[in-house]
Amino acid sequence: MRRALLILAACTGSSTTPKSTIPPGYTVLDLSSTFDAVTGAELKTDITENPFYIAMDHVTVFDHTGSHYDTPSHMIRGGRTAEQVAVEKLVGRAKYLDLSGKPGPVTRAEVEGKVGKDDFVIAYVGCKPDQETPPCRFLGKDAAEYLATLPVRAFGTDMWSLSNTARFPEFHEAKKAGTPGRVEDWAPEHQALLSRDIPVFEGLENLTSLAQAGYALIVALPLKIKGANGSPARVIAIVPH
């Protein structure tokens, strides 16, 4: 984290010499989706013309669409909600993993020895937003348990769900029928990370821009919504030119 701290110090400067730019030799990449009608965001705009022009919006958005943050409370009863996340977990050194080109779950063998404790893992699988056919790769239980027990600082990915989306129809049938079950059986990858308060960011974009970066500092900021079980997130990477 020493390099991360040096970058942040260079960005902010001292209290007497504030800086408004990132340090020379670095640039900022946007890893976030745009919230629009495609992601289900609805804007009701209120425009005032007099005595001067003012535009404001009422925004309605599902908190698990587009680039978003999964809170522990998303699947852990009594878990932390959006406003309770430890902010130091939202900033960290990226470890980029290209896990694309294969079907099925991401396995422990694909991540073991490639990430370290406190890494902000960025896992690229080549998933398109709301891709259903073929199903996106998902995080296997063994891989999730390995990452959670290191533990990593956070996990970000272009998967729109860490879970096996091929099981979603089965899940909705069980929900409709009121069939009881356990999160460990339906979503063991979420349970592994969220039960240990490891932030999860799904639906990220532009991840291949990190492939040749060598180093990246990730800053991932969900909205501080009291009691929310998820949140839209703006995620950026600070990387060398």
VODO-751907 format. One line per field, with one value per residue: residue number from 1; residue in one letter; x negated, y, z negated of N, C-alpha, C, O in turn. Coordinates in steps of 0.1 Angstrom, whole numbers, padded with zeros to 4 digits. Example, Ala and Ser with C-alpha at 12.3 -4.5 7.8 and 13.67 -1.06 7.14 Angstrom:
REM residues 2
num 1/2 .
residu a/s .
n.east -0132/-0128 .
n.north -0057/-0022 .
n.up -0078/-0071 .
ca.east -0123/-0137 .
ca.north -0045/-0011 .
ca.up -0078/-0071 .
c.east -0132/-0129 .
c.north -0033/0000 .
c.up -0078/-0079 .
o.east -0142/-0134 .
o.north -0033/0011 .
o.up -0085/-0080 .
//
This chain:
REM residues 241
num 1/2/3/4/5/6/7/8/9/10/11/12/13/14/15/16/17/18/19/20/21/22/23/24/25/26/27/28/29/30/31/32/33/34/35/36/37/38/39/40/41/42/43/44/45/46/47/48/49/50/51/52/53/54/55/56/57/58/59/60/61/62/63/64/65/66/67/68/69/70/71/72/73/74/75/76/77/78/79/80/81/82/83/84/85/86/87/88/89/90/91/92/93/94/95/96/97/98/99/100/101/102/103/104/105/106/107/108/109/110/111/112/113/114/115/116/117/118/119/120/121/122/123/124/125/126/127/128/129/130/131/132/133/134/135/136/137/138/139/140/141/142/143/144/145/146/147/148/149/150/151/152/153/154/155/156/157/158/159/160/161/162/163/164/165/166/167/168/169/170/171/172/173/174/175/176/177/178/179/180/181/182/183/184/185/186/187/188/189/190/191/192/193/194/195/196/197/198/199/200/201/202/203/204/205/206/207/208/209/210/211/212/213/214/215/216/217/218/219/220/221/222/223/224/225/226/227/228/229/230/231/232/233/234/235/236/237/238/239/240/241 .
residu m/r/r/a/l/l/i/l/a/a/c/t/g/s/s/t/t/p/k/s/t/i/p/p/g/y/t/v/l/d/l/s/s/t/f/d/a/v/t/g/a/e/l/k/t/d/i/t/e/n/p/f/y/i/a/m/d/h/v/t/v/f/d/h/t/g/s/h/y/d/t/p/s/h/m/i/r/g/g/r/t/a/e/q/v/a/v/e/k/l/v/g/r/a/k/y/l/d/l/s/g/k/p/g/p/v/t/r/a/e/v/e/g/k/v/g/k/d/d/f/v/i/a/y/v/g/c/k/p/d/q/e/t/p/p/c/r/f/l/g/k/d/a/a/e/y/l/a/t/l/p/v/r/a/f/g/t/d/m/w/s/l/s/n/t/a/r/f/p/e/f/h/e/a/k/k/a/g/t/p/g/r/v/e/d/w/a/p/e/h/q/a/l/l/s/r/d/i/p/v/f/e/g/l/e/n/l/t/s/l/a/q/a/g/y/a/l/i/v/a/l/p/l/k/i/k/g/a/n/g/s/p/a/r/v/i/a/i/v/p/h .
n.east -0008/-0022/-0029/-0004/0004/-0015/-0007/0019/0012/-0002/0019/0035/0019/0005/0021/0016/0008/0028/0037/0052/0050/0040/0008/-0020/-0025/-0006/0028/0064/0088/0120/0141/0167/0202/0227/0256/0287/0317/0313/0301/0321/0325/0345/0354/0370/0375/0373/0379/0372/0379/0381/0371/0347/0330/0332/0324/0334/0334/0355/0344/0348/0336/0327/0308/0290/0280/0262/0229/0222/0224/0222/0235/0227/0252/0268/0269/0265/0281/0287/0263/0238/0250/0252/0242/0225/0201/0166/0146/0119/0116/0124/0105/0077/0047/0047/0052/0050/0068/0071/0096/0110/0124/0129/0154/0179/0173/0151/0122/0104/0078/0072/0068/0053/0022/0018/0029/0027/0028/0049/0051/0069/0089/0094/0113/0115/0138/0150/0177/0207/0230/0259/0258/0270/0270/0243/0242/0225/0192/0188/0181/0165/0172/0149/0129/0138/0138/0110/0101/0114/0104/0078/0072/0086/0087/0109/0133/0137/0155/0164/0185/0220/0232/0219/0228/0239/0256/0271/0287/0306/0334/0343/0340/0359/0382/0382/0384/0410/0425/0421/0401/0380/0344/0308/0283/0257/0261/0272/0258/0229/0205/0210/0217/0193/0176/0191/0199/0176/0172/0161/0159/0178/0179/0198/0206/0187/0169/0147/0125/0103/0086/0068/0050/0024/0014/-0003/-0005/0021/0043/0072/0103/0133/0165/0194/0228/0237/0261/0284/0292/0294/0292/0274/0257/0255/0223/0194/0165/0131/0098/0064/0037/0003/-0009 .
n.north -0012/0011/0025/0032/0050/0070/0079/0089/0109/0126/0134/0149/0167/0190/0206/0232/0235/0227/0202/0197/0178/0145/0129/0136/0115/0097/0085/0086/0060/0051/0027/0021/0016/0033/0047/0043/0041/0016/0002/0004/0028/0055/0088/0116/0147/0179/0210/0244/0276/0303/0324/0320/0295/0262/0228/0197/0164/0135/0104/0071/0039/0005/-0012/-0032/-0032/-0025/-0011/-0019/-0022/-0049/-0053/-0067/-0073/-0080/-0107/-0118/-0123/-0097/-0085/-0060/-0028/-0005/0020/0013/0003/-0002/0024/0023/-0001/0003/0013/0004/-0016/-0028/-0062/-0076/-0100/-0120/-0139/-0148/-0165/-0191/-0216/-0220/-0223/-0200/-0213/-0224/-0231/-0213/-0189/-0192/-0184/-0163/-0140/-0118/-0113/-0086/-0076/-0058/-0074/-0076/-0091/-0102/-0115/-0113/-0107/-0095/-0067/-0079/-0103/-0134/-0156/-0171/-0182/-0161/-0165/-0176/-0171/-0197/-0218/-0229/-0212/-0187/-0192/-0195/-0169/-0154/-0163/-0155/-0127/-0112/-0077/-0065/-0074/-0071/-0072/-0079/-0096/-0098/-0109/-0127/-0152/-0184/-0177/-0193/-0207/-0191/-0191/-0215/-0206/-0185/-0200/-0215/-0194/-0184/-0206/-0207/-0223/-0233/-0227/-0225/-0200/-0208/-0230/-0220/-0197/-0199/-0185/-0158/-0159/-0167/-0144/-0122/-0128/-0123/-0097/-0086/-0064/-0064/-0058/-0057/-0059/-0042/-0022/-0018/-0032/-0044/-0024/-0024/-0044/-0041/-0023/-0027/-0015/-0005/0017/0012/0029/0027/0037/0034/0046/0062/0050/0048/0017/0004/-0025/-0027/-0008/0016/0022/0042/0035/0038/0037/0045/0048/0042/0061 .
n.up 0000/-0002/0022/0031/0011/0016/0041/0035/0017/0034/0050/0033/0020/-0005/-0034/-0030/-0004/0017/0042/0074/0093/0105/0099/0120/0148/0143/0150/0151/0151/0161/0147/0147/0154/0173/0159/0171/0192/0201/0180/0162/0148/0138/0145/0133/0142/0128/0138/0134/0146/0140/0113/0126/0146/0134/0130/0117/0105/0098/0089/0097/0091/0094/0070/0076/0102/0133/0127/0096/0059/0037/0007/-0026/-0038/-0017/-0012/-0037/-0065/-0088/-0082/-0073/-0061/-0033/-0042/-0062/-0054/-0057/-0049/-0042/-0029/-0004/0013/0029/0039/0072/0084/0113/0131/0159/0168/0189/0218/0211/0203/0177/0140/0123/0110/0081/0088/0107/0095/0073/0057/0074/0065/0036/0000/-0009/0016/0041/0059/0094/0116/0148/0170/0195/0197/0209/0202/0185/0199/0211/0227/0242/0208/0184/0171/0137/0102/0087/0059/0045/0053/0044/0016/0012/0018/-0001/-0025/-0024/-0036/-0007/0002/0015/0041/0075/0106/0141/0143/0141/0121/0093/0090/0104/0132/0148/0131/0123/0133/0119/0093/0092/0095/0072/0054/0060/0053/0027/0015/-0010/-0016/-0016/-0017/-0014/0003/0026/0033/0028/0033/0029/0002/-0009/-0005/-0014/-0040/-0053/-0053/-0029/-0004/0026/0060/0088/0124/0136/0160/0190/0182/0194/0199/0179/0183/0192/0174/0152/0127/0106/0088/0072/0068/0053/0050/0035/0030/-0001/-0015/-0039/-0054/-0029/-0008/0012/0038/0064/0080/0085/0100/0102/0117/0110/0129/0142/0170 .
ca.east 0000/-0030/-0028/0010/0004/-0022/0002/0029/0006/-0005/0031/0041/0010/0006/0032/0012/0006/0037/0035/0064/0047/0032/-0006/-0025/-0028/0006/0040/0075/0096/0134/0145/0181/0213/0236/0269/0296/0328/0309/0298/0333/0326/0355/0352/0381/0368/0381/0372/0377/0375/0380/0364/0336/0331/0327/0329/0331/0340/0358/0338/0352/0327/0325/0294/0281/0279/0250/0218/0228/0217/0230/0233/0229/0266/0274/0273/0262/0291/0280/0250/0236/0256/0243/0235/0216/0188/0153/0142/0105/0117/0129/0094/0066/0039/0054/0046/0059/0068/0078/0102/0119/0121/0133/0168/0180/0169/0137/0117/0093/0065/0070/0065/0043/0008/0018/0033/0022/0036/0051/0052/0082/0089/0102/0114/0122/0142/0155/0191/0214/0241/0271/0256/0277/0266/0241/0240/0212/0185/0191/0170/0167/0171/0135/0121/0143/0133/0096/0099/0120/0095/0064/0083/0084/0094/0122/0134/0145/0155/0174/0197/0231/0235/0209/0234/0242/0268/0279/0296/0316/0348/0346/0341/0372/0393/0382/0390/0424/0431/0418/0393/0368/0331/0297/0275/0246/0264/0276/0248/0218/0195/0214/0216/0178/0170/0199/0199/0163/0172/0152/0167/0180/0184/0202/0210/0177/0166/0134/0114/0091/0076/0058/0042/0010/0011/-0014/-0001/0034/0049/0087/0111/0146/0173/0209/0235/0238/0275/0287/0301/0294/0286/0266/0257/0247/0209/0185/0152/0120/0084/0053/0027/-0007/-0008 .
ca.north 0000/0023/0032/0038/0062/0081/0085/0097/0121/0135/0139/0158/0177/0193/0215/0246/0235/0217/0199/0193/0168/0134/0132/0134/0102/0088/0089/0080/0052/0049/0013/0021/0017/0045/0044/0049/0033/0002/-0003/0006/0040/0064/0102/0125/0160/0191/0222/0257/0286/0316/0336/0315/0281/0252/0215/0187/0151/0124/0093/0057/0029/-0008/-0011/-0043/-0032/-0017/-0012/-0018/-0027/-0059/-0052/-0080/-0076/-0085/-0122/-0123/-0116/-0089/-0080/-0045/-0022/0004/0031/0008/-0003/0004/0031/0019/-0013/0007/0018/-0006/-0020/-0038/-0073/-0079/-0114/-0123/-0152/-0149/-0175/-0204/-0217/-0226/-0215/-0197/-0223/-0221/-0232/-0201/-0177/-0195/-0180/-0151/-0128/-0118/-0107/-0072/-0071/-0055/-0083/-0072/-0103/-0100/-0127/-0110/-0107/-0083/-0064/-0087/-0114/-0146/-0167/-0181/-0176/-0156/-0173/-0172/-0174/-0210/-0218/-0231/-0199/-0177/-0195/-0192/-0154/-0149/-0167/-0148/-0124/-0101/-0064/-0064/-0082/-0064/-0080/-0075/-0105/-0090/-0116/-0137/-0165/-0191/-0172/-0204/-0212/-0180/-0196/-0224/-0197/-0178/-0210/-0218/-0182/-0184/-0217/-0205/-0234/-0228/-0231/-0218/-0192/-0217/-0239/-0213/-0187/-0200/-0175/-0146/-0162/-0167/-0131/-0112/-0131/-0118/-0082/-0083/-0057/-0070/-0049/-0064/-0051/-0032/-0022/-0013/-0038/-0048/-0013/-0026/-0056/-0037/-0012/-0030/-0011/0003/0020/0012/0037/0022/0044/0032/0057/0060/0050/0041/0006/-0002/-0038/-0026/0006/0020/0026/0048/0028/0043/0032/0054/0039/0049/0063 .
ca.up 0000/-0002/0035/0031/0002/0022/0051/0028/0011/0045/0055/0024/0015/-0019/-0037/-0025/0010/0023/0056/0079/0103/0101/0101/0133/0152/0140/0156/0144/0160/0155/0148/0143/0164/0173/0155/0181/0193/0203/0167/0154/0141/0143/0141/0134/0141/0124/0143/0131/0156/0134/0119/0135/0150/0125/0133/0107/0109/0088/0096/0092/0097/0087/0064/0081/0117/0137/0118/0082/0047/0029/-0008/-0033/-0040/-0004/-0014/-0050/-0074/-0098/-0077/-0072/-0050/-0025/-0049/-0072/-0049/-0061/-0037/-0038/-0020/0010/0020/0028/0051/0080/0090/0125/0136/0171/0166/0200/0228/0206/0198/0163/0129/0120/0101/0072/0095/0116/0087/0062/0060/0083/0057/0022/-0011/-0008/0030/0046/0071/0105/0124/0161/0176/0208/0196/0213/0193/0186/0208/0206/0236/0232/0194/0181/0161/0124/0092/0081/0044/0040/0056/0034/0002/0011/0018/-0013/-0036/-0024/-0028/0002/-0003/0022/0054/0085/0118/0151/0141/0135/0108/0090/0090/0116/0137/0154/0121/0119/0134/0108/0081/0093/0093/0057/0047/0063/0046/0012/0011/-0018/-0012/-0023/-0008/-0011/0014/0038/0037/0019/0036/0022/-0012/-0013/-0006/-0021/-0054/-0059/-0050/-0018/0006/0039/0070/0100/0135/0140/0175/0194/0173/0202/0199/0168/0186/0194/0165/0143/0113/0106/0076/0074/0058/0056/0041/0035/0023/-0015/-0017/-0051/-0053/-0016/-0006/0024/0042/0076/0076/0094/0098/0111/0115/0112/0135/0149/0185 .
c.east -0008/-0029/-0014/0010/-0004/-0014/0013/0024/0003/0008/0037/0032/0011/0018/0029/0010/0014/0034/0049/0062/0040/0018/-0010/-0029/-0017/0018/0051/0084/0110/0138/0159/0191/0220/0250/0279/0308/0325/0307/0310/0334/0337/0353/0365/0376/0378/0373/0380/0371/0373/0378/0352/0337/0324/0333/0325/0339/0344/0353/0343/0343/0327/0310/0285/0282/0267/0239/0223/0220/0227/0226/0233/0244/0274/0278/0270/0272/0284/0267/0250/0244/0247/0235/0225/0203/0176/0147/0127/0105/0121/0117/0083/0058/0046/0046/0055/0057/0077/0083/0112/0115/0124/0147/0167/0175/0154/0132/0106/0079/0062/0066/0054/0029/0007/0023/0028/0032/0037/0052/0067/0083/0099/0102/0122/0125/0148/0170/0197/0226/0254/0270/0262/0273/0253/0239/0226/0205/0189/0180/0173/0165/0157/0127/0125/0138/0118/0094/0103/0111/0081/0063/0079/0091/0108/0121/0143/0144/0165/0186/0208/0237/0223/0214/0236/0256/0277/0289/0307/0331/0352/0348/0355/0384/0394/0387/0405/0431/0429/0410/0381/0355/0321/0289/0262/0248/0267/0265/0236/0207/0198/0213/0202/0173/0178/0200/0186/0161/0163/0161/0167/0185/0186/0205/0200/0175/0152/0123/0102/0081/0066/0048/0027/0005/-0001/-0011/0012/0039/0064/0093/0125/0156/0188/0215/0237/0253/0278/0297/0301/0287/0277/0266/0250/0233/0202/0171/0142/0107/0074/0042/0015/-0004/-0015 .
c.north 0013/0032/0039/0051/0073/0087/0094/0110/0131/0141/0150/0170/0179/0203/0229/0246/0224/0215/0194/0182/0156/0137/0130/0120/0092/0094/0081/0072/0050/0034/0011/0021/0030/0041/0051/0040/0018/-0005/-0001/0018/0049/0078/0109/0139/0171/0203/0235/0268/0299/0315/0332/0300/0272/0239/0205/0175/0143/0112/0080/0047/0017/-0008/-0023/-0044/-0023/-0020/-0009/-0025/-0037/-0057/-0066/-0084/-0081/-0099/-0127/-0115/-0109/-0083/-0065/-0040/-0011/0014/0027/0002/0005/0010/0027/0006/-0009/0013/0008/-0009/-0031/-0050/-0078/-0093/-0115/-0137/-0155/-0162/-0189/-0204/-0221/-0217/-0211/-0206/-0218/-0221/-0220/-0188/-0180/-0192/-0168/-0139/-0129/-0112/-0092/-0067/-0068/-0062/-0077/-0084/-0101/-0113/-0125/-0110/-0094/-0080/-0073/-0099/-0127/-0158/-0164/-0175/-0172/-0166/-0167/-0176/-0187/-0209/-0220/-0218/-0188/-0179/-0192/-0177/-0148/-0152/-0161/-0137/-0113/-0088/-0063/-0072/-0074/-0072/-0074/-0085/-0096/-0097/-0126/-0151/-0171/-0186/-0182/-0210/-0202/-0185/-0206/-0216/-0191/-0187/-0213/-0206/-0181/-0194/-0216/-0216/-0229/-0234/-0223/-0211/-0200/-0226/-0232/-0203/-0187/-0190/-0162/-0148/-0162/-0153/-0122/-0115/-0127/-0103/-0078/-0076/-0064/-0060/-0056/-0054/-0040/-0033/-0017/-0019/-0042/-0036/-0015/-0037/-0052/-0026/-0014/-0027/-0003/0005/0021/0020/0033/0028/0042/0044/0053/0061/0042/0029/-0001/-0015/-0038/-0011/0007/0024/0032/0043/0034/0036/0043/0046/0048/0051/0051 .
c.up 0000/0011/0036/0023/0009/0033/0045/0023/0022/0051/0046/0020/0000/-0021/-0032/-0010/0017/0038/0061/0091/0098/0104/0115/0136/0149/0147/0148/0154/0153/0158/0146/0155/0163/0169/0164/0181/0195/0189/0157/0146/0147/0137/0143/0131/0137/0128/0139/0140/0150/0119/0127/0137/0139/0129/0122/0110/0096/0096/0089/0099/0088/0082/0067/0096/0121/0128/0104/0072/0041/0015/-0014/-0035/-0028/-0006/-0028/-0059/-0086/-0094/-0076/-0059/-0044/-0033/-0060/-0067/-0054/-0049/-0032/-0029/-0006/0018/0018/0041/0059/0083/0101/0129/0148/0170/0177/0208/0223/0202/0183/0152/0129/0109/0092/0079/0103/0108/0076/0066/0069/0076/0043/0012/-0008/0006/0033/0060/0082/0115/0137/0167/0190/0208/0201/0204/0196/0196/0203/0214/0244/0218/0192/0171/0147/0114/0085/0066/0039/0042/0046/0020/0001/0010/0005/-0025/-0036/-0035/-0018/-0003/0002/0035/0063/0098/0128/0151/0136/0123/0106/0091/0104/0122/0144/0144/0117/0122/0123/0095/0081/0091/0078/0049/0048/0055/0031/0007/0003/-0013/-0020/-0013/-0004/0001/0027/0043/0028/0021/0029/0007/-0017/-0015/-0015/-0036/-0061/-0056/-0039/-0007/0020/0049/0083/0111/0139/0155/0177/0186/0181/0203/0188/0172/0187/0184/0156/0129/0115/0092/0078/0063/0062/0046/0043/0028/0008/-0019/-0029/-0049/-0039/-0015/0006/0028/0056/0072/0088/0091/0108/0108/0118/0117/0141/0164/0192 .
o.east -0003/-0028/-0013/0016/0000/-0015/0015/0030/0004/0007/0042/0037/0018/0024/0038/0010/0010/0031/0056/0072/0034/0015/-0004/-0034/-0018/0019/0049/0087/0110/0138/0164/0187/0220/0255/0279/0310/0333/0310/0309/0343/0338/0351/0371/0372/0388/0362/0392/0359/0364/0384/0346/0345/0313/0345/0313/0349/0337/0358/0343/0342/0326/0301/0274/0284/0263/0238/0227/0212/0239/0215/0239/0248/0285/0288/0272/0271/0276/0260/0260/0244/0236/0224/0218/0195/0177/0143/0124/0095/0120/0119/0080/0063/0050/0033/0066/0046/0088/0075/0120/0104/0121/0152/0157/0171/0146/0139/0100/0071/0050/0061/0048/0024/-0004/0021/0024/0042/0027/0053/0076/0078/0110/0092/0134/0117/0152/0176/0192/0231/0258/0280/0260/0272/0254/0236/0217/0211/0193/0172/0184/0158/0153/0118/0116/0134/0113/0086/0097/0110/0074/0053/0070/0100/0117/0111/0154/0134/0174/0195/0206/0245/0219/0207/0234/0266/0289/0299/0316/0339/0363/0357/0362/0394/0405/0395/0412/0442/0436/0411/0373/0355/0324/0287/0257/0239/0263/0263/0234/0199/0189/0208/0199/0166/0172/0200/0186/0150/0157/0171/0156/0196/0177/0208/0204/0177/0145/0112/0091/0070/0056/0039/0019/-0005/-0008/-0013/0013/0038/0068/0090/0130/0155/0194/0208/0239/0258/0275/0307/0308/0276/0272/0273/0241/0232/0204/0166/0145/0105/0075/0037/0018/0003/-0015 .
o.north 0024/0044/0050/0061/0085/0100/0105/0120/0143/0153/0160/0180/0171/0207/0237/0257/0214/0224/0187/0178/0157/0146/0122/0113/0080/0105/0071/0078/0047/0030/-0001/0027/0036/0031/0064/0031/0010/-0017/-0005/0020/0050/0079/0109/0142/0172/0206/0236/0268/0307/0306/0341/0294/0274/0238/0205/0175/0143/0109/0079/0047/0018/-0005/-0024/-0054/-0015/-0030/0002/-0034/-0033/-0059/-0075/-0095/-0085/-0104/-0139/-0103/-0115/-0077/-0059/-0047/-0009/0017/0035/-0003/0017/0003/0028/0004/-0018/0017/0003/-0005/-0041/-0049/-0084/-0098/-0112/-0146/-0163/-0168/-0199/-0194/-0225/-0205/-0219/-0206/-0207/-0213/-0217/-0179/-0170/-0195/-0163/-0128/-0140/-0106/-0086/-0055/-0074/-0057/-0074/-0087/-0098/-0122/-0135/-0113/-0083/-0089/-0073/-0103/-0131/-0169/-0154/-0163/-0177/-0174/-0156/-0184/-0188/-0200/-0213/-0215/-0181/-0170/-0187/-0172/-0139/-0144/-0161/-0138/-0105/-0090/-0059/-0076/-0072/-0079/-0066/-0084/-0088/-0091/-0133/-0161/-0164/-0191/-0180/-0216/-0205/-0182/-0205/-0219/-0191/-0184/-0214/-0208/-0179/-0192/-0223/-0220/-0221/-0244/-0215/-0216/-0199/-0230/-0237/-0201/-0178/-0187/-0156/-0139/-0156/-0151/-0115/-0106/-0126/-0098/-0067/-0083/-0068/-0054/-0062/-0042/-0030/-0043/-0012/-0013/-0042/-0039/-0008/-0039/-0060/-0021/-0005/-0035/0005/-0005/0029/0019/0037/0024/0047/0051/0041/0071/0030/0031/-0011/-0017/-0049/-0003/0000/0030/0028/0045/0034/0030/0049/0037/0059/0042/0051 .
o.up 0001/0010/0041/0027/0007/0035/0050/0023/0021/0055/0051/0017/-0006/-0011/-0029/-0004/0022/0045/0054/0097/0087/0112/0122/0127/0152/0151/0141/0165/0141/0169/0143/0166/0152/0174/0164/0173/0191/0188/0145/0138/0159/0125/0154/0120/0143/0123/0140/0143/0154/0113/0134/0130/0135/0132/0118/0118/0086/0107/0077/0111/0076/0090/0062/0102/0113/0121/0101/0074/0038/0011/-0008/-0034/-0029/-0001/-0031/-0061/-0093/-0103/-0077/-0049/-0049/-0030/-0066/-0075/-0055/-0040/-0020/-0022/0003/0030/0007/0052/0053/0085/0098/0130/0148/0172/0176/0207/0230/0198/0178/0155/0135/0098/0095/0076/0106/0114/0072/0077/0071/0082/0038/0016/-0005/0008/0027/0070/0079/0121/0136/0168/0197/0219/0197/0198/0207/0202/0191/0209/0252/0217/0197/0165/0146/0118/0078/0060/0029/0034/0041/0013/-0009/0002/-0001/-0035/-0045/-0042/-0021/-0012/-0005/0039/0061/0101/0125/0158/0127/0116/0115/0093/0114/0117/0145/0148/0109/0113/0118/0088/0070/0085/0073/0040/0039/0050/0023/-0005/0008/-0007/-0028/-0002/0007/0008/0038/0055/0020/0011/0024/0000/-0028/-0025/-0024/-0044/-0073/-0057/-0040/-0002/0024/0046/0089/0109/0145/0161/0168/0184/0175/0206/0188/0164/0182/0186/0153/0120/0124/0084/0086/0051/0073/0034/0052/0020/0005/-0024/-0029/-0043/-0038/-0022/0010/0022/0059/0061/0099/0080/0120/0097/0129/0109/0144/0170/0204 .
//
